[in-house]
Amino acid sequence: MPEEKDLATVAGKGLRISLKGKQYDLSVLTLDDLAEFQKYIKSERLAVFMEAAAGLDSKTKAETMTGIVSTPLTAEDIMKEIRSMIGTRYFLWKSLIKKQPGLELEKMGKLVDLDNFEEITAVVGSIGGKALKKVKEETEKKAAKGKAEK
């Protein structure tokens, strides 16, 4: 059974936390979780575009959608998204569903509010730190290689 800890003390291992009076087991985030997050961000961007693109012609929609899907996210994009409310909610969910299947992403907002947002953001950052560092390093290597090839 995971050890119960204060949210601020979670650091790189799965632990039990209390959110809104209920106990939850957190799991360490992986590189696969970060890769899935990139897909999630692109799908969210597509959804926002589609809502705003009602009056555009099909060709413009297709070109824009292709651009959204094919443009890689930079390390800076990923870091910015991770620190956002959407990113915090997503990674809290990814950490929780591993041991509590059936939790819905959309319901994570009820566990995170302005009173515990900073603390949960710190927890999410600590349980995903190694995977996030690897993504940032790989993204920077690809960017450097791309510049060298030009």
N, C-alpha and C positions, 0 to 999 in steps of 0.2 A: 504494500500500500504506500503511495507517495507520501512524503513528509509534508505537513501543512506549514506554510511560510507566509509571511507578510509579502504583499505584491512587490515591494521595493527590493526584496532580497533574492528574487529569482535570478539566477545567473547561469545559463547554459545547461540546465538539466530540467527534466520534467518534474513539476511539483504540484501540490494541491493549493488552490487559492479559494478565497471566499469572495463572491461577487453578488451583491444585492441579497446577502443572507443565505446564499446557497453555495455549497462546496463544488468545485470543479477541478479536474486534473488537467494540467497543462502538459503538452509534449513539446520537445525541442523541434524547432522548424528546420527544414532541410533545404537543400539546393532545389529539389523538385518543387517544394512549396513556392520558392521564389520564381521559378520558371512558370508555374501556373499563375502566379500573380501577374506576370507580364501579359499573359493571355487575357486575364481578367481585366486589366487596365485597358487593353486594346478593345475588348468587347464593350466596356463601359463607354469608351470614346466613340465607338461606332453607334451605340444606342443614343448618345447625346446628339451626334451628327444627324442621325435619321429623324429624330424628333424635330430638329431645326431645318431639315432639308425638304420639307413638304412641297415647296414651290419650285424646286430645281428640276432640270431635265434629267433624263436617265443617264446620259453620257457623263454629265458633271457628277452625279451621285456615284456612278461606278468608278470614275477616276479618283474621287476623293476617298471613297471606301478602300480602294486599292492602296492609296497612299497611307492611310491609317494602318492598314494591316501589314504592309511591307516595310514601313519605316521602323527600324529597330529602336527600342528604348535605350537611352544612354544611362550610364551609371547615375548621372545627376537626375534624370527623369525618375528613375527607380527610387532613389533616396527621397526625392520630394514627395512621391506618391506614398512611400512607406510612412513618412512622418505625418501624412494627412489623416483626417478622421476616417476616410474610406480605407486607407491602408491599415490603420490600427484595427479597425473593425474586421477587415479581411484576415489579418494574421492572427488575431485573437481567435477567430472562428477556426482557422486552419489548425491552430494548436489544440483547441478544445475538441474538434470532431474526431480526432484520432482515438480518444478514449471515451468520448461521449457521442457516439454516432447518432445521427438524427437531428442534431442542432442545426438550425437554419441560419444562414448568413444574415438575412434580413432581420432576425431577432436579436442579433448581437448588439444593435444600437440600444436596446433596453438594458443591457448589462453595463454599457459604457455611457457615462454622462459627464458633464463638465466638472463634477466633483472628483471623479476618479480617472479622467482622461489622461492626465500627465503621468500618473502612476502606471496605468496600463500601457501607455506608450513606452515607458522605460522597460517594463516587463517584456513587451513584444520585441523591443530592440535587443534585450539581453538573451532571449531564447533563440533569436535568429542571427545573432552576431557573426558567428563563424561562416554560415552560409552566405550572409549578406556580403561579408568581406570578400569571399571567393567570387561572387558575381561581379562586384566592383572591379576586382583585379582582372577578371577575364574580359570585361567590357573595355577597360582601359587598354589591355593588350591588343584587342581587336582594333580599337581606334588608332593606336600607334602603328599597327601593321598597315591599316588602310592609308594612313598619311605617308608611310614609307613607300608604298606602292605607287603613289601619285607622282 
